[in-house]
Amino acid sequence: YLERIHALGAELSISSELAKVTPALKALAEASGDASPHRLDEPYRRALRGIYARLAATYPLLTGEAPPRPATLVAEPYPDAQALKADLQTILDALVESQGEIFAAGPLPDLIRAVDIFGFHLATLDLRQNSAVHARTIAELLAVAGVCADYQALDEPARCELLLSELAHGRLLYSPYAEYGEETRREYAVLSAAAQSRRRYGAEAIRAYIVSNTTSVSDLLEVYILLKEVGLFHPGDEPSTEIFAEPLFETIPDLRAAPQTMTAYLSLPLIKRLLADERLQEVMIGYSDSNKDGSYLTSTWELHKASTALLKVTDEAALRLQLFHGRGGTVGRGGGSSYDALLAQPEGTVRGRIRITEQGEVVANKYADPLLARQSLETITAGVVLASLGKSGDHELAQRHGPTLGRLSQASMEAYRNLVYETPGFVDYFYAATPLTEIVELNIGSRPASRQPTRSIEGLRAIPWVFSWSQSRTMLPGWYGFGSAVEASGVSLAELNDLHEAWPFFATTLANMEMVLAKADVNIARRYADLVEDKTLATTIFDRISAEWDRTTNAILAISGQGALLDRHAELAEALRTR
């Protein structure tokens, strides 16, 4: 901002003797403190010098360092980015009024747009923590304050009653003089830092607190208790919050229960009041854990159903729904074409608003080059517009073919869970036949590889789960279970052909599976299986995986009418072969 304003000051040397000066610009110039006789007739330069001085005074408050080019004037810092934008807008309005619409585009409007988007915060952050951590933290705060000796022993209605009672008054639970465990101290420190960040960088610095593993209403209310402790939730007759609690539904059971959870949550008078102004409820849905829980097909179908049901819940509450899709780069974590995924969303769930995570290598692939970044953003924008305005017929297709997808999904989940969670020795096979151990030791992850200090699939996070199968070229999370589902569900090939032709959701799901199958290499996967010391176990499990790969490949080829994988996508096939 300082560099741009300095450059504008060099360019805008318009004299008041030659051009009209608006009262607002004149006032801004006179308030600048620039009394140089050489610039008395240059109101634009004087105003910009004043803006520069105020911004230079703001710089050390935000960064802790002196500005690269100190100001020659003494000025008060800006209280927020909107005050800076208002001063710049005053200059732009004066230029347009006196010089014409030619100034409506160019460096100054671009700078104003940048301030509007980036403010003083640059990028908006989300807070995120697991609901189990919140429960333990709240339990200790309540116990130490003498409010409730054993919060975690309470049932859900009792928890909600207690939390709502605490949110109704201004008394705080945390005391600087009390002793707390390390986890509680850490959570309080994070929230205190969040409050400080909002005060320093503005309201847009942090807007949402995402609750991982949301299973109940109390999981969301606990967040407001914690926000209240640091001054971000304000109780009273007209309660308000500066940061909103948002659920993340991840597992298959949680996705299925999400509509009931949100119905109960949104019916609370407190929550109705907090959302009265925004009229917007964001809900994050997780692709990775639901996939690890029950197969790619089941995850995709459950996410589709949950999205539709959540839309109905928010519509009934007279709120707008904004779904936040927690997608990873790989298909096993919800990846694939963002454009196709948008067009495959349940009808009515986009409505001009959507959030999508872009993670890991996807960030470099899509945004490292300015031209690619622009193309990626334009593609997503086009997908959002088309998904919002178009009539895909998804609702009617889901109603008509939902039972069929339900049978396929159930059969896929049973086949997947039978292998992953019910096969004796599978955990040993997974640890030996993939480079999981080496991946865990790499210092490249944002979080520990496992949520628990145990050797189990349940405790393992989705990222190392998918990454390990990718490295062994098995790609199991992206396709396993579909071939068995087609055989066991009793759905005819003719009906599956019709589904593939008519329903974008089903076609996109199969296209993603087809791409993953093409990336897999059974021969390389077999070499990894040879690393398993128990050869009987290795043969038993690998043969099951190999047979399922054949079944799934044959099913997709039959449904799509192709002779080989990616027959209709020659460029993609060639790219994969080149890699």
RAWOJO-V392714 format. One record per helix or strand of 2 or more residues. SS is the DSSP state (2 for helix, 1 for strand). FROM is the first residue (numbers start at 0). LEN is the number of residues. If there is no record, write none. Layout:
BEGIN
ss=SS from=FROM len=LEN
ss=SS from=FROM len=LEN
END
This chain:
BEGIN
ss=2 from=1 len=10
ss=2 from=22 len=8
ss=2 from=36 len=3
ss=2 from=42 len=21
ss=2 from=80 len=19
ss=2 from=100 len=4
ss=2 from=106 len=12
ss=1 from=124 len=6
ss=2 from=130 len=14
ss=2 from=150 len=3
ss=2 from=155 len=11
ss=2 from=181 len=20
ss=2 from=202 len=3
ss=1 from=205 len=7
ss=2 from=216 len=13
ss=1 from=232 len=2
ss=1 from=239 len=2
ss=1 from=243 len=6
ss=2 from=251 len=15
ss=2 from=268 len=6
ss=1 from=279 len=7
ss=2 from=287 len=7
ss=2 from=295 len=21
ss=1 from=319 len=7
ss=2 from=330 len=3
ss=2 from=337 len=6
ss=1 from=354 len=2
ss=2 from=360 len=7
ss=2 from=369 len=20
ss=2 from=393 len=27
ss=2 from=425 len=8
ss=2 from=435 len=6
ss=2 from=461 len=10
ss=2 from=475 len=3
ss=2 from=481 len=8
ss=2 from=492 len=10
ss=2 from=503 len=16
ss=2 from=521 len=8
ss=2 from=534 len=26
ss=2 from=569 len=9
END
